[in-house]
Amino acid sequence: MRSNFGLGTSFLVTTLTISSLLGVTFAAQAQLPPVSSVIYVDPVNGLNAAEAGTSAKPYKTITSALSQAKPGTVIQLAPGNYSNESFPILLKPGVTLRGDESSRGERVVISGGGDYISRIFAKQNITIFADKDSIIEGVTVINTNERGTGVWVESTNPTIRNSTFTNNARDGVFVTGTGNPKIENNRFVQNSANGISLTKSSQGEIRNNLFQKNGFGLAIGNTSTPSLTENQIVQNKDGIVISESAKPILRKNTIQNNQRDGVVLIHDALPDLGTSNNPGGNVIANNGRYNFHNATKNNTMFDVTTTETPDSSQNADLSSGDANIALLKKWQLTPIDCNSGSEVITIIMSRRRYCITPHPDLTAKRYLYNQATGNLKALADSSTPTSSGLRKAGGL
């Protein structure tokens, strides 16, 4: 596990463990409510004629099918490349756009984009606008146009599931205004900017998705408060970047092996990563530079209490051959002689007592490092447990 306490880095994490990299488990497809009609589309064998839309005579384009769709309609897409559309595709309220959920849209590709005038961000290039109560499932969305975004969510509440967003020039999904989508069981892979961006006062539930090899896995800003649960956020440039006054809730996410930082906090960002009373269960480890990079004004992120008593039967020496000394230095902490007479912070590692010079991000006097799990815990300094804050906590 990696953690650094260098310039611009802020903190140690209290509980982190390492799990398998890409062990993504996707939930079973939910039962759909009754619908009023199904309109069929086939980009290879379909035709855009008045009598089209049946399974025997499908439409050729999604655009034609939408002209006949009403709330409750399912537009069923056959395998193929849907590139000859009138972009952007304006998905009507209550309409479902369905491809092949079992493969997360591997052979049902919607490719292209067009100008959309956002009330908040002016002109954008997007593939699909997801309106109120709409559903997107089982498709692959690609927008290689300059600043191209796959799906735009603006003050609506769509469901986006079992799909793939890849090779978008900007974002796979962009959420703004008071958007409140449910985004679950998708793959966000190799999008140039972000897998998902959330801005303004957006909320939403983002669950069990894979974010891999994007610029940022997720970018969360303004006053947005989404819930992120059980996502795999791996091998991106940065895992999650949280800025301004955003307050996302993170539970049981795996954020590791990102090229630079696992979680980046900017401005007044204050994510809920869990507490001793309500554990977050996030795995944040093995990121290239920092597991946490805290550039905020916030000083309290975790509060940890423990009654564990370390076995400090022997002090460690400061020889260069001691692997734990090397690890402390890797974290950019300064090991010193425990009997130096100076004020020290004690860390128990491998049943030995190591001492470091005080560091502003370590406010407890004693810590216990679990080599098997990679956990670092603050230890109470008396027989009566008291809260020992790990301030600006970051990953070890």
BAKE-450734 format. One record per residue (C-alpha): residue in three letters; chain; x, y, z. Coordinates in steps of 0.5 Angstrom, whole numbers, plus 2048, in hexadecimal, padded with zeros to 3 digits. Example, Ala and Ser with C-alpha at 12.3 -4.5 7.8 and 13.67 -1.06 7.14 Angstrom:
! BAKE-450734
ATOM code unit  xx  yy  zz
ATOM  ALA    A 819 7F7 810
ATOM  SER    A 81B 7FE 80E
! end
This chain:
! BAKE-450734
ATOM code unit  xx  yy  zz
ATOM  MET    A 800 800 800
ATOM  ARG    A 802 807 7FF
ATOM  SER    A 802 80D 802
ATOM  ASN    A 806 814 802
ATOM  PHE    A 806 81A 807
ATOM  GLY    A 80A 81E 802
ATOM  LEU    A 808 825 800
ATOM  GLY    A 801 826 7FE
ATOM  THR    A 7FF 81F 801
ATOM  SER    A 7FB 81F 807
ATOM  PHE    A 7F9 819 80A
ATOM  LEU    A 7F9 812 80D
ATOM  VAL    A 7F3 80D 80C
ATOM  THR    A 7F1 809 812
ATOM  THR    A 7EE 803 80F
ATOM  LEU    A 7F0 800 808
ATOM  THR    A 7F1 7F9 805
ATOM  ILE    A 7F3 7F6 7FF
ATOM  SER    A 7EE 7F3 7FA
ATOM  SER    A 7EE 7F0 7F3
ATOM  LEU    A 7EF 7F5 7EE
ATOM  LEU    A 7E9 7F4 7E9
ATOM  GLY    A 7E5 7EF 7ED
ATOM  VAL    A 7DE 7F3 7EB
ATOM  THR    A 7D8 7EF 7EC
ATOM  PHE    A 7D2 7F2 7E8
ATOM  ALA    A 7CB 7F1 7EB
ATOM  ALA    A 7C5 7ED 7E8
ATOM  GLN    A 7C1 7F1 7E3
ATOM  ALA    A 7BB 7F3 7E7
ATOM  GLN    A 7B4 7F2 7E5
ATOM  LEU    A 7B1 7F7 7E0
ATOM  PRO    A 7AA 7FA 7E1
ATOM  PRO    A 7A5 7F9 7DC
ATOM  VAL    A 7A5 7FE 7D6
ATOM  SER    A 7A1 800 7D1
ATOM  SER    A 7A4 7FE 7CB
ATOM  VAL    A 7AB 7FC 7C8
ATOM  ILE    A 7AE 7FF 7C2
ATOM  TYR    A 7B3 7FB 7BE
ATOM  VAL    A 7B9 7FE 7BB
ATOM  ASP    A 7BF 7FB 7B6
ATOM  PRO    A 7C4 7FF 7B3
ATOM  VAL    A 7C6 7FA 7AE
ATOM  ASN    A 7BF 7F7 7AC
ATOM  GLY    A 7BA 7FC 7AE
ATOM  LEU    A 7B7 801 7AA
ATOM  ASN    A 7B4 808 7AC
ATOM  ALA    A 7AD 807 7A9
ATOM  ALA    A 7A6 809 7AC
ATOM  GLU    A 7A4 801 7AD
ATOM  ALA    A 7AB 800 7B1
ATOM  GLY    A 7AC 7FF 7B8
ATOM  THR    A 7AA 7F8 7B9
ATOM  SER    A 7AF 7F2 7BA
ATOM  ALA    A 7AE 7EF 7B3
ATOM  LYS    A 7AF 7F6 7B0
ATOM  PRO    A 7B3 7FA 7B4
ATOM  TYR    A 7B5 802 7B4
ATOM  LYS    A 7BC 803 7B1
ATOM  THR    A 7BE 809 7B6
ATOM  ILE    A 7BC 80B 7BD
ATOM  THR    A 7BA 811 7BB
ATOM  SER    A 7B4 80F 7B7
ATOM  ALA    A 7B2 80A 7BD
ATOM  LEU    A 7B2 810 7C2
ATOM  SER    A 7AD 814 7BD
ATOM  GLN    A 7A8 80E 7BF
ATOM  ALA    A 7AA 80D 7C6
ATOM  LYS    A 7A6 80F 7CC
ATOM  PRO    A 7A7 80F 7D4
ATOM  GLY    A 7A8 807 7D5
ATOM  THR    A 7AA 805 7CE
ATOM  VAL    A 7B1 801 7CE
ATOM  ILE    A 7B5 802 7C8
ATOM  GLN    A 7B8 7FB 7C7
ATOM  LEU    A 7BF 7FB 7C3
ATOM  ALA    A 7C2 7F6 7BF
ATOM  PRO    A 7C9 7F5 7BE
ATOM  GLY    A 7CD 7FA 7BA
ATOM  ASN    A 7D0 801 7B9
ATOM  TYR    A 7CB 806 7BA
ATOM  SER    A 7CF 80C 7B7
ATOM  ASN    A 7CA 80F 7B2
ATOM  GLU    A 7C6 812 7B7
ATOM  SER    A 7C3 819 7B8
ATOM  PHE    A 7C8 81B 7BE
ATOM  PRO    A 7C7 81C 7C3
ATOM  ILE    A 7C2 817 7C5
ATOM  LEU    A 7BD 81A 7C9
ATOM  LEU    A 7BA 815 7CD
ATOM  LYS    A 7B3 816 7CF
ATOM  PRO    A 7B0 816 7D6
ATOM  GLY    A 7AE 80F 7D8
ATOM  VAL    A 7B1 80C 7D2
ATOM  THR    A 7B6 806 7D3
ATOM  LEU    A 7BC 805 7CE
ATOM  ARG    A 7BE 7FE 7CF
ATOM  GLY    A 7C3 7FA 7CB
ATOM  ASP    A 7C7 7F4 7CE
ATOM  GLU    A 7C8 7F4 7D6
ATOM  SER    A 7CB 7ED 7D6
ATOM  SER    A 7D1 7F0 7D3
ATOM  ARG    A 7D0 7F7 7D5
ATOM  GLY    A 7CF 7F9 7CE
ATOM  GLU    A 7D5 7F6 7CB
ATOM  ARG    A 7D2 7F5 7C4
ATOM  VAL    A 7CD 7FB 7C4
ATOM  VAL    A 7D1 801 7C3
ATOM  ILE    A 7CE 808 7C3
ATOM  SER    A 7D4 80C 7C0
ATOM  GLY    A 7D4 814 7BE
ATOM  GLY    A 7D2 81A 7C1
ATOM  GLY    A 7CF 821 7C0
ATOM  ASP    A 7CE 828 7C2
ATOM  TYR    A 7C9 829 7C9
ATOM  ILE    A 7C8 830 7CC
ATOM  SER    A 7C8 82F 7D3
ATOM  ARG    A 7C4 834 7D8
ATOM  ILE    A 7CB 833 7DC
ATOM  PHE    A 7D1 832 7D8
ATOM  ALA    A 7CE 835 7D1
ATOM  LYS    A 7D0 831 7CB
ATOM  GLN    A 7D3 82A 7CC
ATOM  ASN    A 7D4 824 7C8
ATOM  ILE    A 7D0 81E 7CA
ATOM  THR    A 7CE 817 7C8
ATOM  ILE    A 7C8 816 7CC
ATOM  PHE    A 7C3 81B 7D0
ATOM  ALA    A 7C0 817 7D6
ATOM  ASP    A 7B9 81A 7D8
ATOM  LYS    A 7B5 819 7DE
ATOM  ASP    A 7B4 812 7E0
ATOM  SER    A 7B7 80F 7DA
ATOM  ILE    A 7BB 809 7DA
ATOM  ILE    A 7C2 807 7D6
ATOM  GLU    A 7C4 800 7D6
ATOM  GLY    A 7C8 7FB 7D2
ATOM  VAL    A 7CC 800 7CE
ATOM  THR    A 7D3 802 7CC
ATOM  VAL    A 7D3 80A 7CB
ATOM  ILE    A 7D9 80D 7C8
ATOM  ASN    A 7DA 814 7C6
ATOM  THR    A 7E1 816 7C3
ATOM  ASN    A 7DF 81D 7C1
ATOM  GLU    A 7E3 823 7C4
ATOM  ARG    A 7E1 823 7CB
ATOM  GLY    A 7DC 81E 7CA
ATOM  THR    A 7D7 81B 7D0
ATOM  GLY    A 7D4 814 7CF
ATOM  VAL    A 7CD 816 7D4
ATOM  TRP    A 7CB 81C 7D6
ATOM  VAL    A 7C7 81D 7DD
ATOM  GLU    A 7C4 824 7DE
ATOM  SER    A 7BF 824 7E4
ATOM  THR    A 7BC 81D 7E2
ATOM  ASN    A 7BC 817 7E6
ATOM  PRO    A 7BE 811 7E0
ATOM  THR    A 7C0 80A 7E2
ATOM  ILE    A 7C6 808 7DE
ATOM  ARG    A 7C8 801 7DF
ATOM  ASN    A 7CC 7FB 7DC
ATOM  SER    A 7CF 7FF 7D7
ATOM  THR    A 7D6 801 7D4
ATOM  PHE    A 7D9 808 7D3
ATOM  THR    A 7E0 808 7D0
ATOM  ASN    A 7E4 80D 7CB
ATOM  ASN    A 7E0 813 7CD
ATOM  ALA    A 7E4 819 7CC
ATOM  ARG    A 7E2 81C 7D2
ATOM  ASP    A 7DD 819 7D7
ATOM  GLY    A 7D9 812 7D7
ATOM  VAL    A 7D4 815 7DB
ATOM  PHE    A 7D3 81C 7DD
ATOM  VAL    A 7CE 81E 7E3
ATOM  THR    A 7CC 825 7E4
ATOM  GLY    A 7C7 82A 7E7
ATOM  THR    A 7C2 826 7EC
ATOM  GLY    A 7C4 81F 7E8
ATOM  ASN    A 7C2 819 7EC
ATOM  PRO    A 7C4 813 7E8
ATOM  LYS    A 7C5 80C 7EA
ATOM  ILE    A 7CB 809 7E7
ATOM  GLU    A 7CD 802 7E8
ATOM  ASN    A 7D0 7FC 7E5
ATOM  ASN    A 7D4 800 7DF
ATOM  ARG    A 7DB 800 7DD
ATOM  PHE    A 7DE 807 7DC
ATOM  VAL    A 7E5 805 7D8
ATOM  GLN    A 7EA 80A 7D4
ATOM  ASN    A 7E6 810 7D4
ATOM  SER    A 7EA 816 7D3
ATOM  ALA    A 7E8 81A 7D9
ATOM  ASN    A 7E4 817 7DE
ATOM  GLY    A 7DF 811 7DF
ATOM  ILE    A 7DA 815 7E2
ATOM  SER    A 7DA 81C 7E4
ATOM  LEU    A 7D5 81F 7E9
ATOM  THR    A 7D4 826 7EA
ATOM  LYS    A 7CF 82C 7ED
ATOM  SER    A 7CA 829 7F2
ATOM  SER    A 7CA 822 7EF
ATOM  GLN    A 7C9 81C 7F3
ATOM  GLY    A 7C8 815 7F0
ATOM  GLU    A 7CA 80D 7F2
ATOM  ILE    A 7D0 80B 7EF
ATOM  ARG    A 7D1 803 7F0
ATOM  ASN    A 7D5 7FD 7EE
ATOM  ASN    A 7D8 801 7E8
ATOM  LEU    A 7DF 800 7E5
ATOM  PHE    A 7E3 806 7E4
ATOM  GLN    A 7EA 804 7E0
ATOM  LYS    A 7EF 808 7DC
ATOM  ASN    A 7EB 80E 7DC
ATOM  GLY    A 7EE 815 7DD
ATOM  PHE    A 7EB 816 7E4
ATOM  GLY    A 7E6 810 7E6
ATOM  LEU    A 7E1 815 7E9
ATOM  ALA    A 7E1 81C 7EA
ATOM  ILE    A 7DC 81F 7EF
ATOM  GLY    A 7DC 827 7F0
ATOM  ASN    A 7D7 82D 7F2
ATOM  THR    A 7D2 82A 7F7
ATOM  SER    A 7D1 824 7F5
ATOM  THR    A 7D0 81E 7FA
ATOM  PRO    A 7CF 817 7F6
ATOM  SER    A 7D0 810 7F9
ATOM  LEU    A 7D6 80C 7F7
ATOM  THR    A 7D5 805 7F9
ATOM  GLU    A 7D9 7FE 7F7
ATOM  ASN    A 7DC 801 7F1
ATOM  GLN    A 7E3 7FF 7EE
ATOM  ILE    A 7E7 805 7EC
ATOM  VAL    A 7EE 803 7EA
ATOM  GLN    A 7F3 805 7E5
ATOM  ASN    A 7F1 80C 7E3
ATOM  LYS    A 7F5 812 7E4
ATOM  ASP    A 7F2 814 7EA
ATOM  GLY    A 7ED 810 7ED
ATOM  ILE    A 7E8 815 7F0
ATOM  VAL    A 7E9 81C 7F0
ATOM  ILE    A 7E4 820 7F5
ATOM  SER    A 7E4 828 7F5
ATOM  GLU    A 7E0 82E 7F7
ATOM  SER    A 7DB 82C 7FC
ATOM  ALA    A 7D9 825 7FA
ATOM  LYS    A 7D7 820 7FF
ATOM  PRO    A 7D7 819 7FC
ATOM  ILE    A 7D6 813 800
ATOM  LEU    A 7DB 80D 7FF
ATOM  ARG    A 7D9 806 801
ATOM  LYS    A 7DD 800 7FF
ATOM  ASN    A 7E0 802 7F9
ATOM  THR    A 7E7 800 7F7
ATOM  ILE    A 7EC 805 7F5
ATOM  GLN    A 7F2 803 7F3
ATOM  ASN    A 7F8 802 7EE
ATOM  ASN    A 7F6 809 7EB
ATOM  GLN    A 7FC 80C 7E8
ATOM  ARG    A 7FD 813 7EC
ATOM  ASP    A 7F8 813 7F2
ATOM  GLY    A 7F2 80F 7F5
ATOM  VAL    A 7EE 815 7F8
ATOM  VAL    A 7EF 81C 7F7
ATOM  LEU    A 7EC 822 7FB
ATOM  ILE    A 7EC 829 7F9
ATOM  HIS    A 7E9 82F 7FB
ATOM  ASP    A 7E4 82E 801
ATOM  ALA    A 7E2 827 7FF
ATOM  LEU    A 7E0 822 804
ATOM  PRO    A 7DE 81B 802
ATOM  ASP    A 7DB 816 807
ATOM  LEU    A 7E0 811 807
ATOM  GLY    A 7DE 80D 80E
ATOM  THR    A 7DF 80E 815
ATOM  SER    A 7E1 809 81B
ATOM  ASN    A 7D9 809 81C
ATOM  ASN    A 7D7 808 815
ATOM  PRO    A 7DD 805 811
ATOM  GLY    A 7DE 807 80A
ATOM  GLY    A 7E1 800 808
ATOM  ASN    A 7E4 803 802
ATOM  VAL    A 7EB 800 7FF
ATOM  ILE    A 7F0 806 7FD
ATOM  ALA    A 7F6 803 7FC
ATOM  ASN    A 7FC 802 7F7
ATOM  ASN    A 7FB 809 7F3
ATOM  GLY    A 801 80B 7F0
ATOM  ARG    A 803 812 7F4
ATOM  TYR    A 7FE 813 7FA
ATOM  ASN    A 7F8 80F 7FC
ATOM  PHE    A 7F5 815 7FE
ATOM  HIS    A 7F7 81C 7FC
ATOM  ASN    A 7F4 821 801
ATOM  ALA    A 7F4 828 7FE
ATOM  THR    A 7EE 82B 802
ATOM  LYS    A 7ED 82F 808
ATOM  ASN    A 7EA 829 80C
ATOM  ASN    A 7EE 826 812
ATOM  THR    A 7E9 821 814
ATOM  MET    A 7E7 81B 810
ATOM  PHE    A 7E8 815 815
ATOM  ASP    A 7E7 814 81C
ATOM  VAL    A 7EA 80D 81F
ATOM  THR    A 7E9 80A 826
ATOM  THR    A 7ED 803 828
ATOM  THR    A 7EF 800 82E
ATOM  GLU    A 7F4 7FB 82B
ATOM  THR    A 7FB 7FB 82F
ATOM  PRO    A 801 7FA 82B
ATOM  ASP    A 806 7F5 82C
ATOM  SER    A 80C 7FA 82C
ATOM  SER    A 811 7F5 82F
ATOM  GLN    A 817 7F8 82B
ATOM  ASN    A 819 7FE 828
ATOM  ALA    A 81B 7FE 821
ATOM  ASP    A 822 801 81E
ATOM  LEU    A 823 806 819
ATOM  SER    A 827 801 814
ATOM  SER    A 826 802 80D
ATOM  GLY    A 824 7FB 80D
ATOM  ASP    A 81E 7FB 811
ATOM  ALA    A 818 7FA 80C
ATOM  ASN    A 813 7FE 810
ATOM  ILE    A 818 804 811
ATOM  ALA    A 818 804 809
ATOM  LEU    A 811 804 809
ATOM  LEU    A 810 80A 80E
ATOM  LYS    A 815 80E 809
ATOM  LYS    A 811 80C 803
ATOM  TRP    A 80B 80F 807
ATOM  GLN    A 810 815 808
ATOM  LEU    A 810 815 80F
ATOM  THR    A 816 816 813
ATOM  PRO    A 818 810 818
ATOM  ILE    A 81C 812 81E
ATOM  ASP    A 81F 80E 824
ATOM  CYS    A 819 80D 829
ATOM  ASN    A 81E 80F 82F
ATOM  SER    A 820 815 82C
ATOM  GLY    A 81D 819 831
ATOM  SER    A 819 81D 82C
ATOM  GLU    A 811 81D 82B
ATOM  VAL    A 810 817 826
ATOM  ILE    A 80A 813 823
ATOM  THR    A 80A 80C 824
ATOM  ILE    A 808 807 81F
ATOM  ILE    A 808 7FF 821
ATOM  MET    A 80A 7FB 81B
ATOM  SER    A 80C 7F4 81B
ATOM  ARG    A 80C 7F4 822
ATOM  ARG    A 811 7F9 823
ATOM  ARG    A 810 800 825
ATOM  TYR    A 812 806 820
ATOM  CYS    A 813 80D 821
ATOM  ILE    A 812 813 81C
ATOM  THR    A 812 81A 81D
ATOM  PRO    A 80B 81D 81E
ATOM  HIS    A 807 81F 818
ATOM  PRO    A 801 824 817
ATOM  ASP    A 7FD 81F 814
ATOM  LEU    A 7FE 81A 81A
ATOM  THR    A 7FB 81C 820
ATOM  ALA    A 7FB 816 824
ATOM  LYS    A 801 814 828
ATOM  ARG    A 801 80C 826
ATOM  TYR    A 7FF 808 820
ATOM  LEU    A 7FF 801 81F
ATOM  TYR    A 800 7FE 818
ATOM  ASN    A 7FD 7F8 815
ATOM  GLN    A 802 7F5 810
ATOM  ALA    A 7FD 7F0 80E
ATOM  THR    A 7F7 7F4 80C
ATOM  GLY    A 7FB 7FB 80B
ATOM  ASN    A 7F7 7FE 811
ATOM  LEU    A 7FA 804 815
ATOM  LYS    A 7F6 805 81B
ATOM  ALA    A 7F6 80B 821
ATOM  LEU    A 7F7 808 828
ATOM  ALA    A 7F4 80B 82E
ATOM  ASP    A 7F9 80E 833
ATOM  SER    A 7F6 80C 839
ATOM  SER    A 7F2 806 83C
ATOM  THR    A 7EB 80A 83A
ATOM  PRO    A 7EA 80A 833
ATOM  THR    A 7EA 811 830
ATOM  SER    A 7E9 813 829
ATOM  SER    A 7F0 814 825
ATOM  GLY    A 7EF 818 81F
ATOM  LEU    A 7F2 816 819
ATOM  ARG    A 7F2 81C 815
ATOM  LYS    A 7F2 81D 80E
ATOM  ALA    A 7F2 816 80D
ATOM  GLY    A 7F6 813 807
ATOM  GLY    A 7F8 80C 805
ATOM  LEU    A 7FD 807 808
! end
